[in-house]
């Protein structure tokens, strides 16, 4: 009885942390998603093309992923998580200002990459949530839901500033940075989850990871070659079809609304029926969406394809993290960092190849992505789960 009581209290603590961490993520992403949907248009206004957009899509996750790996490992080594989360949000706020002072598309790429340096917070943050045994999918879903609601709020703000005040890109970015600063305050209420320090080198920590975990991360990495930050190209397609950046932002809001609404239900569903089944659904739906952008390009179909793409994110994001948490043992920070690093690094060549193909013919880009997505689906069939609870 006593043991059950202690476990219940621990679970409650983890759930509260999920809401506070999610609130920080909401505020940071409200600022971040004021910037994200205008980045492709900002780059084009500075003279960039398809390759620049592809690099931007990949670098936003790619370079930051290396720091996610080190953030997870250091948090395991010190047995502390909260410090890394706070520092990550602080650096993200600072470098958002630098994006606004860029004078060329090359500088935009540089400052966006530096801003993403703050993402080393993700693995320690996820490790705090991974402590909860029975509802990992749900708790990851809470963070992702609040994160995405922040994205919706940010996109609505930027849509309003464009439509009502006709603000320029730089002004919007400076406002976004100010909003991101507020993300530091909910972190003050997060209770750090201290663990026994793991005295292993980074390479020792990686070598000790479960073989099933390593194989799944390999599969998720292949999927990231296809889903590398594709939404930037989708926003360009929406602008080309509708002739308006405003419509592109509206479709981005629709994408995020679906993402936010369904992420917790699918996280809970993965808790009950298993992660692999949910991921099969997400990967397969992604393939259908990509094929849709090859064969069904019209204003009406955008109202179908963008929400379906939001559904893909809702299905895959929390379930991938939860599966890695299931398969990890003591070094959960290292395991989460390994997932982030591998999938993020894959997004750099994935985005570059897509950008090159985009400049030739956008249908070629989607054909390449569909082949990679199909390969990920086949590889996913060999993933082995571990029974939890």
C-alpha positions in Angstrom: 0.0 0.0 0.0 2.8 2.4 0.9 4.6 1.6 -2.3 1.4 2.3 -4.3 1.0 5.6 -2.5 4.5 6.7 -3.3 4.1 5.8 -6.9 0.8 7.8 -7.2 2.5 10.9 -5.7 5.3 10.5 -8.2 2.8 10.2 -11.0 1.0 13.4 -9.9 4.3 15.3 -9.7 5.1 14.2 -13.2 1.7 15.2 -14.5 2.1 18.7 -12.9 5.5 19.0 -14.5 4.0 18.1 -17.9 1.6 21.1 -17.6 4.2 23.6 -16.5 6.7 22.4 -19.1 3.9 22.5 -21.7 3.1 26.1 -20.7 6.6 27.2 -21.3 6.5 25.4 -24.6 3.3 27.1 -25.4 4.7 30.6 -24.9 8.0 29.8 -26.6 6.2 28.4 -29.6 3.7 31.3 -29.7 6.8 33.3 -30.5 8.5 30.6 -32.6 5.4 30.1 -34.8 5.1 33.8 -35.4 8.4 33.3 -37.1 8.2 29.8 -38.6 5.4 30.3 -41.2 7.0 33.6 -42.5 10.5 32.2 -42.8 10.2 30.8 -46.3 8.8 34.1 -47.5 11.5 36.0 -45.5 14.2 33.9 -47.2 12.8 34.5 -50.7 12.6 38.3 -50.0 16.3 38.1 -49.3 17.1 36.4 -52.6 17.0 32.7 -51.5 15.5 29.9 -53.6 14.5 26.2 -53.3 17.9 25.1 -52.1 17.9 27.8 -49.4 14.4 26.8 -48.3 15.5 23.1 -48.2 18.6 24.0 -46.1 16.5 26.1 -43.8 14.0 23.3 -43.3 16.8 20.8 -42.5 19.1 23.1 -40.5 16.2 24.2 -38.1 16.3 20.6 -36.8 19.6 19.2 -37.9 22.2 21.3 -36.2 20.1 21.7 -33.0 19.8 17.9 -32.8 23.5 17.5 -32.0 23.0 19.8 -29.0 19.9 17.8 -28.0 22.1 14.8 -27.8 24.6 16.5 -25.5 21.8 18.1 -23.4 20.3 14.6 -22.7 23.7 13.1 -21.9 24.8 15.9 -19.6 21.5 15.8 -17.7 22.0 12.0 -17.2 25.6 12.6 -16.1 24.7 15.3 -13.5 21.4 13.7 -12.5 19.6 17.0 -13.0 17.2 18.2 -15.8 15.6 21.6 -15.0 18.8 23.7 -15.4 19.2 22.6 -19.0 15.6 23.2 -19.8 15.8 26.8 -18.5 19.0 27.6 -20.3 17.7 26.2 -23.5 14.6 28.5 -23.5 16.8 31.5 -22.5 19.1 31.0 -25.5 16.2 30.5 -27.8 14.7 33.8 -26.8 18.0 35.7 -27.3 18.8 34.3 -30.8 15.2 35.1 -32.1 16.2 38.8 -31.9 19.2 38.1 -34.2 17.0 36.6 -36.9 15.3 39.9 -37.1 18.5 41.8 -37.8 19.6 39.5 -40.7 20.4 41.3 -43.9 20.7 38.3 -46.3 19.3 34.8 -46.6 22.7 33.4 -45.5 22.5 35.3 -42.3 18.9 34.1 -41.8 20.2 30.5 -42.0 23.0 31.2 -39.5 20.8 32.9 -36.9 18.0 30.3 -37.3 20.6 27.6 -36.7 21.9 29.4 -33.6 18.3 29.9 -32.3 17.8 26.2 -32.5 20.8 25.7 -30.4 18.5 26.2 -27.4 16.7 23.0 -28.4 19.2 21.1 -26.3 16.5 21.5 -23.7 14.3 19.0 -25.4 15.9 15.7 -24.2 16.2 16.7 -20.5 12.6 18.0 -20.7 11.4 14.7 -22.2 13.4 12.8 -19.6 11.5 14.5 -16.8 8.2 13.3 -18.4 9.6 9.8 -19.2 9.7 9.1 -15.4 6.0 8.3 -15.5 5.5 4.7 -16.3 1.9 4.2 -17.3 0.8 7.4 -19.1 3.9 8.4 -21.0 2.0 8.8 -24.3 -0.6 11.0 -22.5 2.0 13.2 -20.8 4.0 13.7 -23.9 0.7 14.5 -25.6 0.0 17.2 -23.0 3.3 18.9 -23.8 2.8 18.5 -27.5 -0.7 19.8 -27.3 0.3 23.0 -25.4 3.3 23.4 -27.7 0.9 23.3 -30.7 -1.7 25.6 -29.2 1.2 28.0 -28.8 1.9 27.6 -32.5 -1.8 28.3 -33.3 -1.8 31.4 -31.1 1.5 32.6 -32.7 0.2 32.0 -36.3 -3.1 33.9 -35.5 -1.0 36.8 -34.1 1.2 37.0 -37.2 -1.9 36.6 -39.4 -3.5 39.6 -37.6 -0.4 41.7 -37.8 -0.1 41.1 -41.5 -3.8 41.6 -42.3 -4.6 44.5 -39.9 -1.4 46.5 -39.6 0.7 45.3 -42.6 3.7 44.8 -40.3 7.0 43.8 -42.0 8.8 40.5 -41.4 11.5 42.1 -39.1 8.9 43.8 -36.9 7.0 40.6 -36.4 10.2 38.7 -35.5 11.1 41.2 -32.8 7.6 41.0 -31.3 7.9 37.2 -31.4 11.1 37.3 -29.5 9.5 39.3 -26.8 6.7 36.8 -26.4 9.2 33.9 -26.2 10.8 35.6 -23.2 7.6 34.8 -21.2 8.4 31.1 -21.5 10.9 31.3 -18.7 8.3 32.0 -16.0 6.4 28.7 -15.9 9.7 26.9 -15.5 10.0 28.4 -12.0 7.3 26.0 -10.8 8.7 22.9 -12.4 10.0 20.4 -9.8 13.3 19.0 -11.0 13.5 15.2 -11.3 16.8 14.3 -9.8 18.3 10.9 -10.7 21.4 9.0 -9.8 24.2 10.5 -11.9 25.3 8.1 -14.7 29.1 8.0 -14.8 29.4 7.0 -18.4 30.9 8.7 -21.4 28.6 9.7 -24.2 29.8 6.8 -26.4 29.4 4.3 -23.5 25.9 5.6 -22.9 25.0 5.1 -26.6 26.5 1.7 -26.7 24.5 0.6 -23.7 21.2 1.5 -25.3 18.8 -1.4 -26.0 19.2 -2.9 -29.5 15.4 -2.6 -30.1 15.7 1.1 -29.3 18.6 1.6 -31.7 16.7 -0.1 -34.5 13.6 2.0 -33.9 15.7 5.2 -33.9 17.1 4.1 -37.3 13.5 3.7 -38.6 12.5 7.1 -37.3 15.6 8.6 -38.9 14.6 7.2 -42.3 11.2 8.7 -41.8 12.9 12.1 -41.1 14.6 12.0 -44.5 11.0 12.5 -45.8 9.4 14.5 -43.0 12.3 17.0 -42.6 10.2 20.2 -42.2 8.1 19.8 -45.2 5.6 22.4 -44.1 7.8 25.2 -45.5 7.4 23.9 -49.0 3.7 23.3 -48.4 3.3 26.9 -47.4 4.9 27.9 -50.7 2.5 25.7 -52.6 -0.5 27.2 -50.8 0.8 30.7 -51.7 1.2 29.7 -55.4 -2.3 28.2 -55.5 -4.1 31.0 -53.7 -1.8 33.9 -54.6 -1.7 35.1 -51.0 0.6 34.7 -48.0 -2.5 35.3 -45.8 -4.1 32.1 -47.1 -0.9 30.2 -46.5 -1.0 31.4 -42.9 -4.6 30.3 -42.6 -3.8 26.8 -43.8 -0.9 26.7 -41.3 -3.3 27.6 -38.5 -5.6 24.7 -39.7 -2.6 22.4 -39.6 -1.7 23.3 -36.1 -5.4 23.2 -34.8 -5.7 19.6 -36.0 -2.3 18.7 -34.5 -3.2 20.2 -31.1 -6.7 18.6 -31.0 -5.6 15.1 -31.7 -2.2 14.7 -30.1 -3.4 13.8 -26.6 -6.0 11.3 -27.9 -3.4 9.5 -30.0 -0.9 9.6 -27.2 -3.5 7.9 -24.9 -4.3 5.4 -27.6 -0.7 4.4 -28.0 -0.7 3.8 -24.2 -3.5 1.3 -24.6 -3.0 -0.5 -27.9 0.8 0.0 -28.4 3.0 2.5 -30.1 3.8 0.5 -33.2 0.2 0.3 -34.5 -0.2 4.1 -34.0 3.1 4.8 -35.8 2.0 2.6 -38.7 -1.1 4.7 -39.0 0.9 8.0 -38.9 3.6 6.9 -41.4 0.9 5.6 -43.8 -1.1 8.7 -43.6 2.0 10.8 -44.3 2.5 8.8 -47.5 -1.1 9.5 -48.6 -0.7 13.2 -47.9 2.5 13.4 -50.0 0.8 11.6 -52.9 -2.1 14.1 -52.5 0.2 17.0 -53.1 1.3 15.4 -56.3 -2.1 14.6 -57.8 -4.6 17.0 -56.1 -3.4 20.6 -56.2 -6.3 23.0 -55.9 -7.7 25.4 -53.4 -10.4 23.0 -52.2 -7.9 20.1 -51.7 -5.7 22.3 -49.5 -8.5 22.3 -46.9 -8.1 18.5 -46.8 -4.4 18.0 -47.1 -3.2 20.5 -44.5 -5.5 19.1 -41.7 -4.4 15.6 -42.7 -0.7 16.7 -42.4 -1.6 18.0 -38.9 -3.0 14.6 -38.1 0.3 13.0 -39.1 2.1 15.2 -36.6 -0.5 14.4 -33.9 -0.1 10.6 -34.5 3.7 10.4 -34.8 5.3 13.0 -32.5 4.4 11.8 -29.0 4.3 8.2 -30.0 7.9 8.1 -31.2 9.1 9.7 -28.0 7.0 7.4 -25.9 8.3 4.3 -27.7 11.9 5.4 -27.1 11.1 6.0 -23.4 9.6 2.5 -23.2 12.8 0.9 -24.7 15.2 3.0 -22.6 16.4 1.9 -19.2 18.4 4.2 -16.9 19.8 6.6 -19.5 16.6 8.1 -20.7 18.1 11.6 -21.3 20.8 9.9 -23.6 18.1 7.9 -25.3 15.9 10.9 -26.0 18.9 12.8 -27.2 19.9 10.0 -29.5 16.4 10.1 -31.1 16.5 13.9 -31.5 20.1 13.8 -32.9 19.5 11.0 -35.4 16.2 12.3 -36.7 17.5 15.9 -36.8 20.7 15.2 -38.6 18.7 13.2 -41.2 16.6 16.3 -41.9 19.6 18.2 -43.3 20.4 16.0 -46.3 16.7 15.3 -46.6 15.9 19.0 -46.9 18.8 19.7 -49.2 17.8 16.9 -51.6 14.2 18.1 -51.5 15.3 21.7 -52.2 17.3 20.6 -55.3 14.4 18.6 -56.6 12.0 21.5 -55.9 14.0 23.8 -58.1 13.7 21.3 -60.9 10.1 20.2 -60.5 8.1 20.1 -57.2 6.4 16.9 -58.2 9.9 15.2 -58.3 10.4 16.3 -54.7 7.2 14.7 -53.6 7.9 11.6 -55.5 11.3 11.3 -53.7 9.6 11.8 -50.4 6.9 9.2 -51.1 9.6 6.6 -51.8 11.5 7.3 -48.6 8.2 7.2 -46.6 7.3 3.8 -48.1 10.7 2.5 -47.0 10.1 3.8 -43.5 6.8 2.0 -43.4 8.4 -1.3 -44.4 11.2 -1.0 -41.9 8.7 -0.1 -39.1 7.2 -3.6 -39.4 10.3 -5.1 -37.9 10.3 -2.9 -34.8 9.9 -4.8 -31.5 8.0 -3.2 -28.6 8.5 -3.8 -24.9 5.5 -4.4 -22.6 5.0 -1.7 -20.1 3.2 -1.9 -16.8 
